[in-house]
Amino acid sequence: MSLNAERSYKMKLRDVENAFKYRRIPYPKRSVELIALLAISCTFFLFMHTNKLNSRLKEMEVKLQPSEFSALGLTGNHISGHDAGGKHDDINTLHGTFQYLKSTGQLRHLTTTQLNNTPRAQVDTLFFNRITKTGSEKMMELLKILGKRHNFEARRDVEGFYEVVNMHDAYAKNFIRTEVINCTKANSYTKHVAFLDFDLLDEPWPIYINMVRDPIERLVSWFYYVRAPWHFAERKEMFGDAIVLPSIDWLKKDFNRCIEERDPECVYEQMEMGNLGDHRRQSLYLCGQNMAVCMPFNSHEAMQRAKKNVEEHYAVVGTWEDTNITLSVLEGYIPRFFSGAKDEYYAVKKSLGNVNRNTYRPSLSDKARAVLSQNLTREIELYQFIRHRLYKQYIALKLEEDPKLRD
């Protein structure tokens, strides 16, 4: 075979190989649809499995929260090397609070009596003036369960198109008499409403409780909550044509971009008096009904008023971010209503944990978090103050169980 003939033969052979290598094999239409369906099914089941694993991890994280001092190495003078430094010494942690109280000499004299406002109540009513997006629905469900256990009536306000958070004195007095303290037996009453001063209104004090949440997480949670399809479905079912569906662009808005691009919805001007509807003021619910004091956003005066009310009037202000500690403090300081709360909570944890939970919420960018941290300084300080008080209440309970911890 000549050289040219051999080269021609090899080229033809290569063309044949390429034809087989890159040939397109026709598939029946139904086969293509079946493959697509299988791919979608696999993706869906993978998502569900991942979501389930995430829920399990969250549950384990909650259960691993310190329920005893030994979990943090708080056993008298002994502190393990791992716990001796770093984050644990931050006063905003349980361990850091313990060390602070010990180093300042407060630990020796700390008692539950100092921190317990429950005996000051004048009626057998637990008043939960719940703050938005703090897991208050979860607490309401827990109160229903505990009501059956302890023979008290768990009540709530009638849901309306608008929440009446702020009230003038005459309205507030009528609300207290007709809604809060109108029950003849032991009861709890829950409503979104700013703190009411019962002395000012010449009414007997109930047992005040509340729940708080990291202020930044609250804002993110609210932003996506009001855009959740199931939220609109519930509102539409309840209020019908009064609910106007927003634009697609608004529904698809991203919180990180909203912050970084200074969208008017996500600008938090200091001391501004508006934007009550986006619930940026956690402090308002603890500050009270004086709008001149409590409405200016991120106000030092509002924060101080809220701190004062928490210390003087609230039996417990907890947080689901410290679940075990919160439940322990509720059990210890308000046993009439919360004895056995941990047992009841964990018995139905799976269902309680999914109340109003938005699993599709994107994560917050570092840049957006930094911007919010600068704009929410007083809100964050109030939140940390409340956690510090919660830790003190918990520590006082543990000191009564084991007095040696004072040494």
N, C-alpha and C positions, 0 to 999 in steps of 0.2 A: 504494500500500500504506500502510495506516495505521501510526501510530507503534507501537501495541501489537502489530500483526501482524508488523511488521519485527523488533521485539524478540523476539517468540516464535520467529520463524524463525531468528534468530541463536543463540538458546539451544539450539534443536534441532540446529543445525549444530555448535555446540560440543560437545554431547553425543555426536554421531556421531564427531567428531574424537577425543574422549577415549576413546571405545570402541575405536577403532582403535589409538590410542596406547598404551593400557594393556592391550590384549587379551592373553590368555595362549594362546600357540600350543602345542597339544599335540604332544609329541615321542614317537615310538615308544620303548618301554622299552629296546630294544637300543641305540638312539642315545644315550640317557642313559648307559647303561653304558659305551659306547664313549668318550664324552666324559670320563667319570670315569677310565677306564683311561688315556686319553691324558694327563690331568692328573697322575695318579700317576706315570706313566712319565717325564713331563717333570721332575717334582720329583725323582725318583730320579736321573735322568741329570745334572741340575743339581748335586745333592749329590755325585755321584761325580766330576764335573768339578772342582767346588770343592775336594774332598778331594785330587784329583790335583795341582791347582795348589798347594795348601798343602804337599804333599810335595815338589814341585819347588822351592818357595821355601825350604823347610827345607834341602834338599840344596844349593842355591846358597849359603845362609847358611853351611853347614859348609865348603863349598869356598872361601869367601871369608875364612875365618879365616886369620890370619897364618901363613904357612908360611916366610916370610923376614922379616928385620928391616925390610927396605925397605917392607914392607906397613904398618908403623907409623911410618915415618919415622926408624927407628933406624939411621942411617948416620953413625957417628962423632959429631961435634959438631953435625951438622945436624938440626934438628927443625923440621918445617914448622909454619907458624902455626896450621893447623887442629889439629895434634896437641899443640901446646904447652901447652894448658890443659884444664880441665874433667875429664871422666871419665878421659881417658888418663893423667892424673897421679895417679890413685888407685892406691895401692900394691897394690890387689887386681886390677890389670890388668897385662898384660905390659909395656906402656909405662911404667906407674907403677913397676913393680918394677925395670925397667932404670934409670930415673931415680934411684930410691932407692939402688940399689947404686952408681951413679956418684957421687951427691952425698955418700955416706958413705965413699967410697974403697974399697969392697969389690970394685968391678968389676976393679980392677987385679990382684987376687990370686985371683979366682974361677976355679976349674978343675973339670973333670968328676970328677977324682980325689977331690976333697973331698966330692962329692955322690953318689958311686957306691958303693953297698953290694953290688953284684953279686959282686965278687971275694971277699967274705967268705963266700959260700956254700960249704958243705962237701960237698954232693951236687948232681948234675946234675938237680935237680928244681925246676920252677917251681911255687910254691905260691900259688894264687889263692884266698884265703879271702874269697870274694865277699860284698859287702854287698848286702842286699836293695834292690831298686828303684833300682839305679844303672846299669842297662844291662848287667848281668853276663852275661845270656844272649847278648848281642851279642859280648862278649869271648870267651865260650866257643866260639861259632861261628867266630870269627876264629882262635882257637887250633887248632881242628880243621884249618882250611885251612893255617895255618902249619906244623902238624905234618907234613903231607904234603910241604910245600916243604923243610923242614929236617930231616926224618927224626927226629922225636920223637913220642912217643905222648901224645895229648891225652886225659887221663882225668878222670873226675868221680866223685862219690860216688853211691851207689845212692839213688834218691829214696824217701823214706819218708813216712809220714803226718805225722810231726812232724820238724822240723829240730832236730838236736842242736847248738845253738850254744854252750852252756856245758858244760864237762866237768870232772870231778874228775881229779886227777893220774893215777891208775891207768888210768882210761878213756882219757885223752888220750895217755898213753904207748903204750897198746895201739893206739889209732887211728893214731898216727904210724907205728908199726912195720908195721902190717898194711895201711895204706892209702896213706900219703903217701910214705914212702921205701922201699917194698918193690919198686920197679921197677928192673931191672938196666940199662936203657938210658935215654937222655935222655927226659924226660917232663914233662908238666904235670899238676897235680892241682887240682881245683876243688871247693870245698864252702862252704856257708854255715856259718861257724864263727868264733867270736871268736879274736883273736890268741892264738897258742900260743908260749910262751917255750921254745924248744928247749934253751937252756942249763939252765934250771930242771929240765927233764925229762931232761937228760943225753943228748940226741940231736943229730945233726949238722944244721946249718942248711940249709934250702933257699933258693931265691931267692924272696923274698916280693914279691908285687904286689897291688894292689887298685885299685878304682875308687870314686869318691865322687860325690855329687850335691848340689845345693843342698838343704839340710835341709827347707825348706818345700815344695819341689817333690816331694821324696820322700814326705812325709806325704800330700799331695794324691794323688799317684800311687797309693800303697798303698790309700787310702780307696776309690778307684774300681776299682782292680784286683781287690780281693776281692769286688766287687759285679758284675764283668763276667760275662755269661752264659757266655762261652767258658771262663772260669776254672773255673766250677762244672762245666761239661761235661767238661773235662779231668780234674778231680779225681774226678768221679763215675765216669768210665771207668776211672780208675786204682785207686780204692779202693772202688768199689761202694757198698753200703749204709752204710758207715762215714761217708759224707758226708751230712749232714742239711741239707736245703735251708732257708734262713732265711725269715723272713716277708717279704711284699711290702713292708711299710712300711720294713723295714730295707734292702731292696734299692733302694728309691726315695729313700733319705735323701740330702739335699743337704749337701755339706761346708760351704758358707758358712753355712747355717742352723745346722748342727751346732756350728760354732764360736761364732757370734753368740748362740745360745740356750743355750750351755754344756751341751750334751748330754754326759752322762758319757763317751761314746766319744771326745769331742773336747776334753776338759779335760786339760791337760798340767801337772800339779802339779810344782813344783820339788822335787827330791831324792826323789821317790816311787820305790819299788822295784818296783812292779808293771807291768802292761801290756807285757810282753815281746812279746806276740803281734802288736802293731801296729807293731813295728819303729821306734819313735820315736827310738831311740838309735843313730844312725850311729856314734857314738864307741865303742860297745861292741865293735865288730868290730876296732877298732884299739887299744883299751885293754887287753883281755885277759880272763883267766879269774878274776881276783880280784873276786868279786861285791860285797864290801864297798866296794871302790873304784870299780868300773866300772858297777854297776847304778844308783846314785842318778841320777835323771834331771837332765840339764843341770848336772852337777856340775863344779866347777872342777878338782877332783883327777882325775876321769876324763878331762877334756879334756887336762890336762897329761901324764898317763900316755900317752894316745894320741899326742900330739905327740912325746913322747920315743921311742916305739916306731917311729913313722913315720921319724923322722930317723936312728935307729940301725939299724933292721932292714929297712926296705922299700927295695927297689931303685927302684921307681916306684909312686906312687899318682897315678893320672890321673883324668880326667873326660871324659865325652863332650861336655860343654859347651865343652871346648877340644879338639876332636877332633884337629886337625892337630898341635897342640903335644904332646898326649898320645902320639900315634903316633910323632912324631919322637923324643920322649924314650925311648920304649920301644925304638925302633930303635937309638938311640945308646948306651943304657946296658945293654941286654940283647940284643945282636945275634945271639947264638946262637939265640934263640927268635923274635926279632921283626924281623930283617933283612927288608926288603921289605914291612913291614906296611901301609904306606900304599898301595902298589900293589895288594896283595891286598884291602884294605878297600874301596877305591873301585871295584875290578873287580866286587864283589858288593854294593855299597852299598845297592842297592834292596832286596834280600832281607834283609840284616842290619838295616837300619833299621826293619823292621816286626816284629822279634822282640818279642813281648809288648807291642806298642804299642797303647794304648787311644785311638783317635781320637775317642771320644765323651765325653771328659772335659771337663766344664764349666770355665770359667775361674774363678780365685780372685778374690774381691772385695777391694777395698782395705782394708776394715775387718777382714776375716778375716786378711789378710796382716799387718796391723799387730799384731793379737793374737798371731799365731804368732811374729812377730819378737821380741816381748817375752818370749815363753816359751822361745825356742830360742837364747838369746844365746850360750851356750857351744858349742852344736852349730854355729852359724853361724861363730863364731870359729875353730873347728877346721877347718871346711871352707875358710875363707879362708887359713888357715895352710898347708893342703895345696896349694892352688892357687899360693900364693906360692912354695912349695918347687918345685913343678912348673915355674914360670916361671924360677926360678933355674937349674934343671937345663937347661932349653932355652937360656937365655942363655949358659950355660957352653959348650954345644955350638957355638953360633954364634961365640963368642969364639975358639974353637980354629980355626974355619974362617976367621975374619977378625980377626987380632989388633989391627988398627987400631981396632976398635970399643972397645978399652980406653981410647983417648986421649980 
